[in-house]
Amino acid sequence: MHTAEHILNQTMVRMFGCPRSKNAHIERKKSKCDYLLPACPTADQMQDIEDKVNEVIKQHLPVTVEFCSREEVPHDVDLSKLPEEASDLLRIVKVGNYDTCACIGTHVNNTSEIGTFKIISSDFENGRLRIRFKLS
């Protein structure tokens, strides 16, 4: 589920030019992520999100972990959500060449282990899109 969140985040960044999720609640059975957007995505765009996430999952990408100092973090990795008390040594998780971010979560070794991503609902209010999803 956590690796699927990484893929969803990068898909939203690429499709809408928005930041990674503002808030996320990741659980085994279902999860949700909030994104700040200027307008509500259309039904076709929501389907495109789901399709793109599944397309990436089906690429059987390796999920790797590297450790580096803050100074060595690649320039495109967003550290804005990193707590101030985080150590100088950061854990960087890469999903193939699709996504790279600092993360302490548990991940699969390969996207082939994720299953199928399904958006179960979404709502848009005051510039916040909430996407609820599950894996099967």
Backbone bond lengths (Angstrom), bond angles and torsions (degrees), N, CA, C in turn:
res aa  C-N    CA-C-N  psi(-1)  N-CA   C-N-CA  omega(-1)  CA-C   N-CA-C  phi
1 M - - - 1.458 - - 1.530 110.53 -
2 H 1.332 115.07 -40.58 1.464 118.27 -177.01 1.530 111.56 -67.73
3 T 1.315 116.58 -38.31 1.461 120.00 178.10 1.529 109.86 -67.21
4 A 1.323 117.30 -37.05 1.472 120.86 176.01 1.526 110.28 -61.21
5 E 1.329 117.48 -36.17 1.459 120.78 176.89 1.530 110.59 -61.71
6 H 1.323 117.18 -41.40 1.467 120.43 177.63 1.526 110.61 -58.93
7 I 1.327 116.01 -44.64 1.465 120.40 -178.86 1.521 110.20 -66.89
8 L 1.328 117.76 -41.98 1.464 121.27 176.85 1.529 110.39 -60.57
9 N 1.328 117.26 -46.04 1.466 120.63 179.78 1.522 111.33 -57.25
10 Q 1.320 116.88 -48.40 1.465 119.98 -178.16 1.530 110.89 -66.88
11 T 1.316 116.95 -34.67 1.467 120.81 177.18 1.523 110.10 -63.71
12 M 1.320 117.50 -42.64 1.473 120.84 178.85 1.525 110.75 -65.14
13 V 1.331 117.08 -41.83 1.465 121.33 178.14 1.527 109.50 -59.82
14 R 1.321 116.66 -46.42 1.463 120.77 -177.44 1.528 112.95 -70.27
15 M 1.332 117.11 -39.90 1.464 119.63 -176.33 1.525 113.30 -78.60
16 F 1.337 116.55 -36.92 1.461 119.94 -171.75 1.525 114.34 -117.92
17 G 1.327 117.63 -6.16 1.456 120.39 -179.17 1.516 113.47 66.91
18 C 1.321 116.91 20.53 1.467 121.72 -179.39 1.529 109.26 -92.07
19 P 1.330 116.93 165.84 1.473 119.54 173.52 1.530 110.42 -69.24
20 R 1.333 116.20 167.67 1.460 120.97 172.11 1.521 108.54 -57.61
21 S 1.319 117.67 171.57 1.465 120.91 -174.86 1.524 111.86 -53.45
22 K 1.336 114.28 137.56 1.462 121.05 178.13 1.527 109.24 -72.98
23 N 1.309 115.62 -43.00 1.458 123.07 177.34 1.521 107.52 -136.06
24 A 1.318 115.94 146.79 1.462 120.30 176.88 1.521 108.55 -143.94
25 H 1.309 115.34 144.60 1.462 122.01 174.81 1.524 105.38 -131.75
26 I 1.316 116.34 105.03 1.457 121.88 -173.20 1.528 109.38 -105.15
27 E 1.314 116.06 120.80 1.462 123.18 178.59 1.518 108.74 -129.71
28 R 1.317 116.69 164.93 1.461 121.43 -177.42 1.525 112.49 -65.39
29 K 1.337 117.99 -42.36 1.466 120.91 -174.80 1.519 113.54 -85.37
30 K 1.324 116.76 -41.50 1.468 120.66 177.87 1.512 108.59 -154.43
31 S 1.316 115.83 155.11 1.461 121.23 -176.30 1.522 109.58 -140.10
32 K 1.349 115.17 169.71 1.460 119.04 176.27 1.521 109.47 -145.74
33 C 1.339 114.33 148.94 1.458 122.14 176.93 1.518 108.15 -135.77
34 D 1.326 116.23 142.44 1.465 122.48 177.92 1.523 109.86 -110.86
35 Y 1.334 115.67 135.78 1.461 122.38 179.43 1.517 109.98 -127.22
36 L 1.315 116.46 142.89 1.458 121.60 176.75 1.525 108.60 -92.42
37 L 1.339 115.75 117.22 1.464 122.19 -177.71 1.521 109.89 -134.65
38 P 1.330 118.05 150.57 1.460 120.51 179.30 1.527 113.49 -74.80
39 A 1.349 117.63 -21.39 1.464 120.92 -178.85 1.522 109.65 -149.18
40 C 1.298 115.13 158.10 1.458 121.27 179.28 1.525 110.10 -72.31
41 P 1.321 118.72 129.04 1.457 120.30 175.67 1.531 111.15 -63.24
42 T 1.305 115.71 149.04 1.464 120.93 177.40 1.529 109.31 -74.12
43 A 1.322 115.64 168.40 1.465 120.20 176.32 1.530 110.21 -60.13
44 D 1.333 117.45 -39.55 1.464 121.05 177.83 1.523 111.15 -63.46
45 Q 1.322 117.43 -40.30 1.467 120.40 178.39 1.521 110.88 -66.18
46 M 1.323 117.63 -38.57 1.466 120.26 177.80 1.531 109.88 -63.28
47 Q 1.330 116.74 -40.46 1.459 120.05 176.88 1.527 110.76 -65.06
48 D 1.340 116.03 -38.26 1.470 120.69 177.83 1.532 111.20 -62.22
49 I 1.333 116.95 -37.95 1.471 121.12 177.19 1.525 109.31 -60.20
50 E 1.327 115.89 -52.75 1.462 120.80 -179.63 1.530 111.23 -58.51
51 D 1.328 116.26 -45.33 1.469 120.70 -179.53 1.527 111.82 -61.95
52 K 1.332 117.45 -43.00 1.463 121.22 -178.45 1.523 111.00 -66.49
53 V 1.333 117.40 -42.86 1.465 120.29 178.19 1.531 109.40 -59.24
54 N 1.325 117.33 -45.34 1.467 120.32 179.74 1.527 112.08 -66.77
55 E 1.319 116.77 -34.71 1.466 120.68 176.61 1.531 110.50 -61.40
56 V 1.328 116.49 -43.17 1.467 120.89 179.04 1.528 110.19 -66.45
57 I 1.319 117.20 -44.38 1.473 121.23 178.60 1.527 110.26 -55.97
58 K 1.328 117.05 -43.51 1.472 122.15 -176.43 1.525 113.33 -70.23
59 Q 1.324 117.77 -8.54 1.466 120.65 178.48 1.530 112.27 -78.18
60 H 1.331 116.59 -5.44 1.466 121.87 178.82 1.533 110.91 53.19
61 L 1.325 115.42 51.38 1.463 121.51 -178.23 1.523 110.95 -77.30
62 P 1.322 117.69 142.01 1.460 119.69 174.60 1.528 109.92 -71.73
63 V 1.325 115.72 145.58 1.468 121.42 175.17 1.522 105.78 -113.08
64 T 1.326 115.46 116.70 1.458 120.45 -174.00 1.522 111.13 -122.15
65 V 1.310 114.86 159.53 1.461 122.05 179.92 1.520 108.69 -125.26
66 E 1.333 115.54 134.77 1.457 122.27 174.73 1.527 107.59 -130.17
67 F 1.300 116.39 154.42 1.457 121.64 174.55 1.521 108.20 -116.30
68 C 1.319 115.89 136.60 1.463 119.95 177.60 1.521 109.56 -153.66
69 S 1.305 115.64 162.65 1.467 120.04 177.19 1.522 108.93 -76.99
70 R 1.310 116.60 163.41 1.470 120.83 178.55 1.525 111.36 -55.55
71 E 1.330 116.46 -36.19 1.469 120.49 -178.57 1.529 111.69 -68.73
72 E 1.328 117.34 -25.33 1.465 121.98 -177.39 1.532 113.62 -92.44
73 V 1.327 117.23 -5.04 1.465 120.80 -177.60 1.528 109.17 -63.50
74 P 1.336 117.61 132.21 1.470 119.88 177.73 1.531 111.31 -53.79
75 H 1.322 116.83 144.54 1.469 121.86 -174.00 1.527 113.26 -60.86
76 D 1.327 118.42 -24.90 1.465 120.79 -176.92 1.535 113.39 -88.65
77 V 1.330 117.86 3.04 1.462 121.32 178.87 1.524 108.74 -89.41
78 D 1.330 115.49 122.14 1.463 122.11 -178.36 1.531 109.80 -80.35
79 L 1.308 115.95 118.45 1.472 120.83 178.82 1.530 111.91 -105.59
80 S 1.318 117.94 12.22 1.467 121.65 -173.84 1.531 113.11 -63.80
81 K 1.322 118.97 -26.04 1.466 120.73 -179.57 1.524 112.56 -93.69
82 L 1.316 116.21 0.24 1.456 120.86 -179.12 1.529 109.61 -69.40
83 P 1.333 118.12 127.27 1.467 119.59 178.71 1.527 110.98 -63.81
84 E 1.317 116.08 148.60 1.465 120.83 -179.80 1.516 112.24 -58.08
85 E 1.330 116.92 -33.56 1.464 120.81 -177.08 1.533 113.11 -80.96
86 A 1.330 118.47 1.29 1.468 121.10 177.99 1.534 109.61 -61.47
87 S 1.310 115.26 144.46 1.463 119.35 -178.60 1.524 111.03 -69.18
88 D 1.312 115.86 169.73 1.465 121.01 178.44 1.527 111.09 -72.10
89 L 1.345 116.67 -27.35 1.459 121.28 178.11 1.529 108.36 -86.31
90 L 1.331 116.87 117.57 1.465 121.86 -176.04 1.521 111.78 -109.83
91 R 1.316 115.28 147.89 1.466 122.93 177.08 1.527 107.27 -96.35
92 I 1.315 116.43 118.12 1.459 122.00 -178.82 1.526 108.60 -108.34
93 V 1.325 116.14 123.80 1.460 122.33 -179.80 1.521 108.48 -104.70
94 K 1.331 115.86 130.50 1.464 121.47 179.18 1.520 109.26 -118.51
95 V 1.329 115.68 132.40 1.458 122.10 173.55 1.528 105.31 -106.45
96 G 1.334 115.26 92.96 1.464 120.62 -174.03 1.518 109.81 50.84
97 N 1.319 116.35 -136.69 1.466 121.79 173.77 1.514 111.31 -98.91
98 Y 1.351 116.76 11.68 1.461 120.37 -174.88 1.523 112.93 -86.93
99 D 1.328 117.54 -41.41 1.468 119.94 -175.67 1.521 110.32 -145.08
100 T 1.335 115.02 143.16 1.460 122.94 174.70 1.512 107.58 -139.33
101 C 1.334 116.68 127.14 1.466 118.66 176.17 1.526 110.55 -157.22
102 A 1.325 114.90 158.13 1.460 121.18 174.98 1.526 107.24 -74.99
103 C 1.325 117.12 131.69 1.462 119.37 -175.01 1.523 110.40 -161.10
104 I 1.330 116.04 146.00 1.463 120.82 176.81 1.527 111.80 -110.35
105 G 1.335 117.52 2.23 1.459 122.23 -175.00 1.517 114.51 -74.19
106 T 1.343 114.76 173.28 1.453 123.41 177.73 1.525 108.97 -90.26
107 H 1.334 116.42 135.10 1.460 120.90 -176.57 1.523 111.07 -132.90
108 V 1.331 115.35 160.16 1.461 121.05 173.22 1.532 108.29 -75.55
109 N 1.315 116.80 169.90 1.464 121.11 176.99 1.520 112.17 -86.75
110 N 1.342 115.99 -22.94 1.449 121.55 -176.59 1.521 107.80 -152.13
111 T 1.326 116.90 142.95 1.469 119.67 -177.77 1.529 112.46 -61.72
112 S 1.324 118.02 -18.62 1.469 120.53 177.91 1.526 111.72 -63.45
113 E 1.322 117.81 -16.34 1.468 122.57 -179.41 1.534 112.29 -85.79
114 I 1.323 118.65 -6.49 1.465 121.74 -172.44 1.513 113.03 -76.50
115 G 1.318 118.11 -44.09 1.460 121.05 -173.03 1.515 109.52 98.77
116 T 1.312 116.95 -157.38 1.463 122.53 -177.21 1.521 110.29 -101.45
117 F 1.324 115.36 130.34 1.463 123.65 179.52 1.527 108.38 -86.55
118 K 1.335 116.86 131.70 1.461 121.48 179.70 1.525 109.94 -135.47
119 I 1.329 116.75 123.44 1.463 120.68 172.04 1.520 106.75 -77.04
120 I 1.330 116.97 120.09 1.461 119.46 -177.97 1.522 111.90 -94.70
121 S 1.327 117.51 -23.88 1.466 120.62 173.70 1.525 108.87 -169.78
122 S 1.317 114.40 164.53 1.463 120.54 175.08 1.521 108.35 -154.47
123 D 1.318 115.14 155.73 1.463 119.84 172.41 1.523 108.37 -148.12
124 F 1.313 114.81 155.54 1.461 121.48 -177.71 1.514 108.04 -129.05
125 E 1.342 115.78 126.67 1.464 120.59 179.85 1.523 109.26 -150.92
126 N 1.325 115.84 127.44 1.464 121.96 176.38 1.528 113.30 50.62
127 G 1.322 116.45 44.07 1.452 120.40 176.92 1.512 115.75 80.07
128 R 1.336 117.60 7.59 1.463 122.23 179.56 1.524 109.50 -115.04
129 L 1.339 115.95 118.57 1.460 121.60 173.93 1.514 108.02 -97.56
130 R 1.325 116.50 122.91 1.459 121.24 175.40 1.523 107.47 -106.39
131 I 1.324 115.21 124.27 1.460 121.95 176.97 1.521 107.89 -111.87
132 R 1.348 115.94 124.56 1.458 122.07 174.91 1.524 106.92 -105.34
133 F 1.325 116.89 133.87 1.461 119.77 -175.57 1.517 111.84 -143.94
134 K 1.321 114.08 161.82 1.462 121.36 175.81 1.519 108.02 -140.41
135 L 1.322 115.36 170.42 1.456 122.50 176.22 1.524 108.71 -120.90
136 S 1.322 115.32 146.03 1.471 118.71 176.68 1.516 109.48 -136.37
